[in-house]
Amino acid sequence: MAGLVDSHCHLDYLARTGDLGAVLARARGAGLRGMLTIGTKLREFDIVRGIAEANDDVVCSVGIHPHEAGTEETDMQRLVALAAHPKVVGIGETGLDYFYDKSPRAAQQANFRTHLAAARATGLPVIVHTRDADADTAALLDEAVEQGPLTGVLHCFTSSLELARHALRLGFYISISGIVTFKNADELRATVREIPLDRLLVETDAPFLAPIPMRGKTCEPAFVVHTAAHVARLKDVTSDALTEATSRNFRALFPRARFPGDA
């Protein structure tokens, strides 16, 4: 169980811009026990899956990001079929992004509903992206939970404390990125203090959002140690305790994930 897990990164993006082997080596050198690389486009899922297949300490998800909801056809049966691969541990990322609005909101909502249905059908957790869409995110999660059991995580959380509490009541987890280290993130830090330790995950969202003190660099999974250290201080626990808790939480949420050394 020792070692942090980067619960959300985009290794396919990093593979395009640099030496993925070196990125993975630095992650292992930083003590990471595993990484979850995220699917954002079905047309590029083979690349995401291939990275997971090639590395024992990498697992993946399959999904269509809300930015892509207007250009990729959402097909629940295809999601379910792709999710049958043993390296696939989650559905998404999916959700709603009303900040950038890169896809029509109706298309985003339909995409989100389809992913929620696929998560319920497969029994896999759903990985949720939400930005400036708290009310609709809560409503669609409620709608989905009413239809049957569902687990999941709100990733790279920056939304309101109210949405965090709502997600926790539904049994969801909350994942914290390097944003929590930013100077203007006081509201997020207050929210993190309220989230129970047994419902927290940490992530990089690499190659985005490098935490302090790595700001200005391309983010990579090794940087999750800085985010974790900051969260540990906010929770008034040791770094080892934070590592143990978030690793345990990851295994609870993503039971299909297996990393070297797991029982």
HUGI-V200000 format. One record per residue. N is the residue number from 1. RES is the residue in one small letter. OMEGA is omega in radians with two decimals (999 if undefined). NEAR is the number of other C-alpha atoms within 8 Angstrom. D_FIRST is the distance of its C-alpha to the first C-alpha in Angstrom with 1 decimal. Layout:
BEGIN
n: <N | N>
res: <RES | RES>
omega: <OMEGA | OMEGA>
near: <NEAR | NEAR>
d_first: <D_FIRST | D_FIRST>
END
This chain:
BEGIN
n: <1 | 2 | 3 | 4 | 5 | 6 | 7 | 8 | 9 | 10 | 11 | 12 | 13 | 14 | 15 | 16 | 17 | 18 | 19 | 20 | 21 | 22 | 23 | 24 | 25 | 26 | 27 | 28 | 29 | 30 | 31 | 32 | 33 | 34 | 35 | 36 | 37 | 38 | 39 | 40 | 41 | 42 | 43 | 44 | 45 | 46 | 47 | 48 | 49 | 50 | 51 | 52 | 53 | 54 | 55 | 56 | 57 | 58 | 59 | 60 | 61 | 62 | 63 | 64 | 65 | 66 | 67 | 68 | 69 | 70 | 71 | 72 | 73 | 74 | 75 | 76 | 77 | 78 | 79 | 80 | 81 | 82 | 83 | 84 | 85 | 86 | 87 | 88 | 89 | 90 | 91 | 92 | 93 | 94 | 95 | 96 | 97 | 98 | 99 | 100 | 101 | 102 | 103 | 104 | 105 | 106 | 107 | 108 | 109 | 110 | 111 | 112 | 113 | 114 | 115 | 116 | 117 | 118 | 119 | 120 | 121 | 122 | 123 | 124 | 125 | 126 | 127 | 128 | 129 | 130 | 131 | 132 | 133 | 134 | 135 | 136 | 137 | 138 | 139 | 140 | 141 | 142 | 143 | 144 | 145 | 146 | 147 | 148 | 149 | 150 | 151 | 152 | 153 | 154 | 155 | 156 | 157 | 158 | 159 | 160 | 161 | 162 | 163 | 164 | 165 | 166 | 167 | 168 | 169 | 170 | 171 | 172 | 173 | 174 | 175 | 176 | 177 | 178 | 179 | 180 | 181 | 182 | 183 | 184 | 185 | 186 | 187 | 188 | 189 | 190 | 191 | 192 | 193 | 194 | 195 | 196 | 197 | 198 | 199 | 200 | 201 | 202 | 203 | 204 | 205 | 206 | 207 | 208 | 209 | 210 | 211 | 212 | 213 | 214 | 215 | 216 | 217 | 218 | 219 | 220 | 221 | 222 | 223 | 224 | 225 | 226 | 227 | 228 | 229 | 230 | 231 | 232 | 233 | 234 | 235 | 236 | 237 | 238 | 239 | 240 | 241 | 242 | 243 | 244 | 245 | 246 | 247 | 248 | 249 | 250 | 251 | 252 | 253 | 254 | 255 | 256 | 257 | 258 | 259 | 260 | 261 | 262 | 263>
res: <m | a | g | l | v | d | s | h | c | h | l | d | y | l | a | r | t | g | d | l | g | a | v | l | a | r | a | r | g | a | g | l | r | g | m | l | t | i | g | t | k | l | r | e | f | d | i | v | r | g | i | a | e | a | n | d | d | v | v | c | s | v | g | i | h | p | h | e | a | g | t | e | e | t | d | m | q | r | l | v | a | l | a | a | h | p | k | v | v | g | i | g | e | t | g | l | d | y | f | y | d | k | s | p | r | a | a | q | q | a | n | f | r | t | h | l | a | a | a | r | a | t | g | l | p | v | i | v | h | t | r | d | a | d | a | d | t | a | a | l | l | d | e | a | v | e | q | g | p | l | t | g | v | l | h | c | f | t | s | s | l | e | l | a | r | h | a | l | r | l | g | f | y | i | s | i | s | g | i | v | t | f | k | n | a | d | e | l | r | a | t | v | r | e | i | p | l | d | r | l | l | v | e | t | d | a | p | f | l | a | p | i | p | m | r | g | k | t | c | e | p | a | f | v | v | h | t | a | a | h | v | a | r | l | k | d | v | t | s | d | a | l | t | e | a | t | s | r | n | f | r | a | l | f | p | r | a | r | f | p | g | d | a>
omega: <-3.07 | 3.05 | 3.12 | 2.96 | 2.97 | -2.97 | 3.13 | 3.06 | -3.10 | -3.09 | 3.10 | 3.07 | 3.14 | 3.12 | -3.13 | -2.98 | -3.10 | -3.09 | -3.10 | 3.11 | 3.12 | 3.10 | -3.14 | 3.11 | 3.11 | 3.09 | 3.13 | 3.10 | 3.10 | 3.07 | 3.12 | 3.09 | 3.14 | 3.14 | 3.03 | 3.12 | -2.83 | 3.02 | 3.12 | -3.13 | 3.10 | -3.12 | 3.12 | -3.07 | 3.14 | 3.14 | 3.14 | -3.14 | -3.14 | 3.09 | 3.10 | -3.13 | -3.05 | -3.03 | -3.08 | -3.09 | 3.10 | 2.97 | -3.04 | 3.02 | 3.10 | -3.13 | -3.14 | 3.14 | 3.11 | 3.08 | -3.08 | -3.01 | -3.13 | -3.05 | 3.11 | 3.10 | -3.14 | -3.05 | -3.07 | -3.11 | 3.10 | 3.07 | -3.13 | -3.14 | -3.13 | -3.12 | 3.12 | 3.13 | -3.06 | 3.11 | 3.13 | -3.05 | -3.11 | 3.12 | -3.14 | 0.38 | -3.12 | 3.09 | -3.04 | 3.07 | 3.13 | 3.08 | 3.13 | 3.12 | -3.13 | 3.03 | 3.09 | -3.07 | 3.11 | 3.11 | 3.09 | -3.12 | 3.11 | 3.11 | -3.13 | 3.13 | -3.14 | 3.11 | 3.10 | 3.09 | 3.13 | 3.10 | 3.13 | -3.11 | -3.09 | -3.02 | 3.12 | 3.11 | 3.10 | -3.11 | -2.91 | 2.98 | 3.09 | 3.10 | -3.12 | -3.08 | -3.01 | -3.04 | -3.13 | 3.09 | 3.13 | -3.11 | -3.12 | 3.05 | 3.10 | 3.13 | -3.10 | -3.12 | 3.10 | -3.11 | 3.12 | -3.09 | -3.10 | 3.03 | 3.12 | -3.10 | 2.92 | -3.00 | 3.11 | -2.95 | 3.04 | -3.05 | -3.03 | 3.03 | 3.12 | 3.12 | 3.09 | 3.14 | 3.14 | 3.14 | 3.13 | 3.10 | 3.11 | -3.14 | -3.13 | 3.04 | 3.12 | -3.14 | -3.02 | -3.14 | 3.13 | 3.10 | -3.10 | 3.14 | -3.03 | -3.07 | -3.04 | -3.02 | -3.10 | -3.12 | 3.10 | 3.13 | 3.09 | 3.11 | -3.14 | 3.12 | -3.10 | -3.09 | 3.13 | -3.11 | -3.10 | 3.10 | -3.09 | 2.90 | 3.04 | -3.07 | 3.00 | -2.91 | 3.14 | 0.25 | -3.09 | 2.83 | 3.10 | -3.11 | 2.89 | 0.28 | -3.06 | -3.12 | -3.13 | 3.09 | 3.00 | -3.10 | 3.09 | -3.01 | 3.13 | -3.07 | -3.14 | 3.13 | 3.13 | 3.08 | -3.13 | 3.13 | 3.13 | 3.12 | 3.11 | 3.11 | 3.13 | -3.12 | 3.14 | 3.05 | 3.10 | 3.08 | 3.12 | 3.14 | 3.11 | 3.10 | -3.12 | -3.09 | -3.09 | 3.06 | 3.09 | 3.13 | 3.13 | -3.14 | 3.13 | -3.10 | -3.08 | -3.04 | 3.12 | -3.09 | 3.07 | 3.12 | 3.12 | -3.13 | 3.11 | 3.12 | 999>
near: <8 | 7 | 11 | 14 | 14 | 14 | 13 | 13 | 16 | 12 | 13 | 10 | 8 | 14 | 9 | 6 | 6 | 6 | 8 | 9 | 6 | 7 | 12 | 9 | 8 | 9 | 13 | 10 | 8 | 8 | 8 | 13 | 13 | 12 | 14 | 13 | 16 | 15 | 17 | 14 | 12 | 10 | 5 | 9 | 11 | 7 | 8 | 14 | 12 | 8 | 11 | 14 | 10 | 6 | 7 | 9 | 11 | 13 | 17 | 15 | 15 | 18 | 15 | 16 | 14 | 15 | 10 | 12 | 15 | 11 | 6 | 9 | 6 | 8 | 7 | 10 | 7 | 7 | 13 | 11 | 8 | 9 | 14 | 7 | 7 | 7 | 11 | 14 | 15 | 14 | 17 | 16 | 16 | 17 | 14 | 15 | 15 | 9 | 6 | 5 | 9 | 9 | 12 | 9 | 9 | 6 | 10 | 16 | 10 | 8 | 14 | 12 | 10 | 11 | 15 | 11 | 10 | 13 | 14 | 11 | 7 | 8 | 7 | 11 | 14 | 16 | 13 | 12 | 14 | 14 | 11 | 8 | 10 | 11 | 6 | 8 | 11 | 11 | 8 | 9 | 8 | 9 | 8 | 12 | 10 | 7 | 6 | 7 | 7 | 12 | 10 | 12 | 12 | 14 | 13 | 12 | 10 | 7 | 11 | 9 | 7 | 6 | 10 | 12 | 8 | 9 | 12 | 11 | 7 | 8 | 8 | 12 | 13 | 15 | 14 | 14 | 16 | 15 | 12 | 13 | 10 | 9 | 5 | 4 | 10 | 7 | 6 | 11 | 10 | 8 | 11 | 10 | 9 | 6 | 10 | 7 | 9 | 7 | 12 | 14 | 13 | 14 | 17 | 20 | 12 | 15 | 14 | 8 | 12 | 17 | 16 | 9 | 5 | 9 | 8 | 5 | 6 | 8 | 14 | 14 | 14 | 12 | 13 | 15 | 9 | 11 | 17 | 12 | 9 | 10 | 11 | 13 | 9 | 10 | 9 | 6 | 9 | 8 | 9 | 6 | 9 | 13 | 12 | 12 | 11 | 16 | 14 | 9 | 12 | 12 | 9 | 7 | 10 | 11 | 9 | 8 | 9 | 8 | 10 | 7 | 5 | 6 | 2>
d_first: <0.0 | 3.8 | 6.5 | 8.7 | 9.8 | 13.6 | 14.4 | 18.1 | 19.9 | 23.0 | 22.5 | 25.9 | 27.6 | 26.3 | 27.3 | 30.9 | 31.2 | 29.7 | 27.8 | 24.6 | 23.6 | 23.8 | 21.9 | 19.0 | 19.3 | 19.3 | 16.1 | 14.4 | 16.3 | 15.2 | 11.5 | 10.5 | 8.0 | 10.3 | 13.6 | 15.7 | 19.3 | 21.9 | 25.2 | 28.2 | 31.1 | 31.6 | 34.1 | 31.3 | 28.5 | 29.0 | 28.0 | 24.7 | 23.9 | 25.0 | 22.6 | 19.7 | 21.3 | 21.7 | 18.1 | 15.1 | 12.7 | 15.2 | 16.0 | 19.1 | 21.3 | 25.0 | 27.5 | 30.5 | 30.3 | 33.0 | 34.8 | 35.4 | 36.5 | 40.1 | 40.0 | 37.7 | 38.6 | 36.0 | 35.9 | 33.6 | 34.2 | 33.2 | 30.0 | 29.3 | 30.2 | 28.1 | 25.1 | 25.4 | 23.8 | 20.4 | 18.9 | 20.2 | 17.8 | 20.1 | 23.7 | 25.0 | 25.3 | 28.3 | 30.2 | 33.1 | 34.1 | 37.4 | 37.2 | 37.9 | 39.4 | 39.2 | 39.7 | 42.0 | 40.5 | 41.7 | 39.9 | 36.6 | 36.9 | 37.7 | 34.8 | 32.4 | 33.9 | 33.5 | 29.8 | 29.3 | 31.3 | 29.2 | 25.9 | 27.6 | 29.0 | 25.7 | 23.4 | 21.2 | 20.5 | 23.0 | 22.3 | 25.2 | 27.1 | 29.6 | 32.1 | 35.3 | 35.1 | 33.7 | 36.4 | 36.3 | 32.5 | 32.5 | 35.4 | 34.0 | 30.7 | 32.8 | 34.9 | 32.1 | 30.4 | 33.9 | 34.0 | 30.9 | 27.2 | 25.2 | 21.8 | 21.0 | 20.3 | 22.9 | 21.7 | 23.0 | 24.4 | 27.8 | 29.8 | 31.3 | 29.8 | 31.8 | 30.0 | 26.5 | 27.7 | 29.2 | 26.0 | 24.0 | 26.8 | 26.3 | 22.6 | 21.5 | 18.8 | 19.9 | 18.5 | 19.8 | 21.0 | 22.7 | 25.8 | 24.6 | 25.5 | 29.0 | 32.0 | 33.3 | 30.2 | 31.1 | 31.2 | 27.7 | 26.4 | 28.2 | 26.6 | 23.0 | 24.0 | 24.9 | 21.9 | 19.7 | 16.3 | 14.9 | 16.7 | 15.8 | 14.3 | 15.2 | 16.9 | 19.6 | 22.0 | 22.8 | 25.5 | 26.7 | 26.4 | 25.2 | 24.3 | 26.3 | 26.6 | 26.4 | 29.1 | 31.6 | 29.2 | 27.8 | 24.4 | 21.5 | 17.7 | 17.4 | 19.3 | 16.5 | 15.7 | 19.2 | 18.9 | 15.7 | 17.6 | 20.6 | 18.9 | 17.5 | 21.1 | 22.4 | 20.3 | 21.1 | 17.6 | 16.0 | 14.1 | 11.1 | 11.6 | 12.1 | 8.9 | 6.9 | 9.6 | 10.0 | 6.6 | 7.2 | 10.7 | 10.3 | 9.2 | 12.0 | 14.5 | 13.9 | 13.3 | 14.9 | 12.5 | 10.9 | 9.4 | 9.8 | 7.8 | 7.1 | 9.2>
END
